[in-house]
């Protein structure tokens, strides 16, 4: 099974591009959705986060806005949160990979916003970076409800620069023209990957196992 890592900075069109891969029949692991599920009522992260940051848990689920306010300007608290959540998210990824392998999938898409920031790019068979010119990115992000210049700048400061991601990518999808044009690029990538044998699966599973919480 061939592991495609998909990433892109905020406002670059990664979510739309991931949907295009799905339209082409590639199963998708959505890292953001996996974390959301961990934070919902009954999710595996609710109890541990409640112990670490009690004010962030309300009505049996994690209040993401409250949690964000707690860790946003505190590097130590953010690091502690990431140390807690990343292994839990890794376990959901293992479940996905095992299920797709059993189903006979030839390619899967690992849609991970912080692929480079977390070192995940080293555990996939290829990396696809979604990108757009800075002015397009800026306009998209600032059009989002509640977004401000300060928030945008803070988010960018925590992400690997787009230029660095592009330099490290195996493939780049330019999302600035149209959805149809991005779809054409996705089809070209999949055509280029056709017949390739993946080697990253076991490394990815081993990494997730190493990060598994003790006693889990």
C-alpha positions in Angstrom: 0.0 0.0 0.0 1.4 3.4 -1.0 1.1 6.2 1.5 0.6 9.7 0.1 1.2 12.5 2.6 -0.9 15.6 1.8 -0.2 18.9 3.5 -0.3 22.7 3.0 -0.2 25.8 5.0 -3.4 27.6 6.2 -5.5 28.9 3.3 -3.7 27.0 0.6 -6.7 24.8 -0.4 -5.6 21.5 1.2 -9.1 20.4 2.2 -10.5 20.9 -1.3 -7.5 19.0 -2.7 -8.0 16.1 -0.3 -11.6 15.9 -1.5 -10.4 15.6 -5.1 -8.2 12.7 -4.2 -11.2 11.1 -2.6 -13.2 11.7 -5.8 -10.5 9.6 -7.5 -11.2 6.7 -5.2 -8.2 7.2 -2.8 -9.2 6.5 0.9 -8.4 9.5 3.1 -7.3 9.8 6.7 -8.3 13.2 8.0 -6.0 14.2 10.9 -8.1 17.1 11.9 -11.3 15.0 12.0 -9.5 12.4 14.0 -8.5 15.0 16.7 -12.1 16.4 16.7 -13.4 12.9 17.5 -10.9 12.6 20.3 -12.2 15.8 21.8 -15.9 15.0 21.5 -17.9 13.4 24.3 -16.6 9.9 24.9 -13.3 10.7 23.0 -10.1 9.2 24.3 -8.5 12.7 24.9 -11.3 14.2 27.0 -10.3 12.6 30.3 -6.5 13.3 30.1 -7.1 16.8 28.9 -9.6 17.4 31.7 -6.8 16.3 34.2 -4.3 18.6 32.6 -6.5 21.6 31.8 -9.8 21.2 33.7 -11.2 24.6 32.5 -11.0 23.3 28.9 -13.6 20.5 29.4 -17.3 21.4 29.5 -20.3 19.1 29.4 -18.1 16.0 28.8 -16.2 17.3 25.8 -13.2 19.5 25.1 -14.0 23.1 24.4 -11.6 23.7 21.6 -11.8 27.5 21.8 -11.1 27.5 25.5 -8.2 25.0 25.0 -6.8 27.2 22.3 -6.8 30.2 24.6 -4.9 28.2 27.3 -2.1 26.9 25.0 -1.9 29.6 22.4 0.7 31.8 24.1 2.2 29.2 26.3 4.8 27.0 24.6 5.2 24.6 27.5 1.4 24.0 27.8 1.2 23.5 24.0 4.0 21.0 24.1 2.3 19.1 26.9 -0.9 19.0 24.9 0.8 17.8 21.8 2.7 15.1 23.8 -0.7 13.9 25.0 -2.7 14.1 21.8 -0.2 12.9 19.1 -0.1 9.3 20.3 -3.8 9.1 20.6 -4.2 10.5 17.0 -1.5 8.0 15.9 -3.6 5.2 17.2 -6.5 6.3 15.0 -4.2 6.4 12.1 -3.0 2.9 12.7 -6.6 1.7 12.8 -7.2 3.4 9.4 -4.1 2.0 7.8 -4.8 -1.5 9.0 -8.4 -1.3 7.8 -7.3 -0.1 4.3 -4.6 -2.7 4.1 -7.1 -5.4 4.9 -9.5 -4.0 2.3 -6.8 -4.2 -0.4 -6.3 -0.4 -1.0 -3.4 0.3 -3.3 -3.0 4.0 -2.3 -4.2 6.0 0.8 -4.1 9.7 1.5 -2.8 10.9 4.9 -4.3 14.4 5.1 -2.1 16.0 7.8 -1.9 19.8 8.1 1.3 19.6 10.3 3.0 16.8 8.3 6.4 18.5 8.2 6.1 20.1 11.7 5.5 16.7 13.3 8.1 14.8 11.2 5.4 12.8 9.5 6.9 13.5 6.0 9.6 10.9 6.8 7.0 8.2 7.2 5.1 8.4 3.9 6.1 7.3 0.4 5.6 10.7 -1.2 4.6 14.2 -0.1 2.0 16.4 -1.9 2.1 20.0 -1.0 -0.9 22.3 -1.8 0.2 25.8 -2.4 -0.9 29.2 -3.8 0.6 32.7 -4.1 0.9 34.6 -0.8 -1.7 37.1 -1.8 -4.2 34.4 -2.6 -3.5 32.7 0.7 -3.8 35.9 2.7 -7.2 36.9 1.0 -8.6 33.4 1.7 -7.5 33.3 5.4 -8.6 36.9 6.3 -12.0 36.2 4.8 -12.7 33.5 7.4 -15.0 34.5 10.3 -13.2 35.7 13.3 -9.8 35.8 11.6 -7.5 38.7 12.3 -4.1 39.8 11.1 -2.6 38.9 14.5 -4.2 35.4 14.4 -3.0 34.8 10.9 0.5 35.9 11.8 0.5 33.6 14.9 -0.6 30.6 12.9 2.0 31.2 10.2 4.7 31.5 12.8 3.9 27.9 13.9 4.0 26.4 10.4 6.9 25.5 8.2 7.1 28.2 5.5 5.4 27.4 2.2 8.6 27.8 0.3 10.3 25.2 2.5 7.4 22.8 2.0 7.5 23.3 -1.7 11.2 22.6 -1.8 10.7 19.3 0.1 7.6 18.1 -1.9 7.5 15.3 -4.3 4.5 16.9 -6.0 2.9 20.4 -5.8 -0.7 21.2 -6.4 -1.3 24.9 -7.3 -4.8 25.6 -6.0 -4.9 29.2 -7.2 -6.5 28.7 -10.7 -9.7 26.7 -10.2 -11.0 23.5 -8.6 -11.0 22.0 -12.1 -7.4 22.8 -12.6 -6.5 21.4 -9.2 -8.4 18.2 -10.1 -6.4 17.9 -13.3 -3.2 18.1 -11.2 -4.4 15.4 -8.8 -5.2 13.1 -11.7 -1.7 13.6 -13.1 -0.1 12.8 -9.7 -2.1 9.6 -9.4 -1.1 8.6 -12.9 2.5 9.2 -12.0 2.1 7.0 -8.9 0.4 4.2 -10.7 2.2 0.9 -10.3 4.6 2.2 -7.6 5.2 0.0 -4.6 5.0 1.6 -1.2 7.7 1.0 1.5 6.6 3.4 4.2 3.7 1.5 5.8 5.7 -0.5 8.3 7.7 2.5 9.3 4.5 4.4 9.9 3.0 1.6 12.0 6.3 1.3 14.0 6.3 5.0 14.7 2.7 5.0 15.9 3.4 2.0 18.1 6.4 3.8 19.7 4.3 6.8 20.5 1.4 4.8 21.9 0.6 5.9 25.5 1.8 3.5 28.2 -0.8 1.1 29.3 -3.0 1.7 26.2 
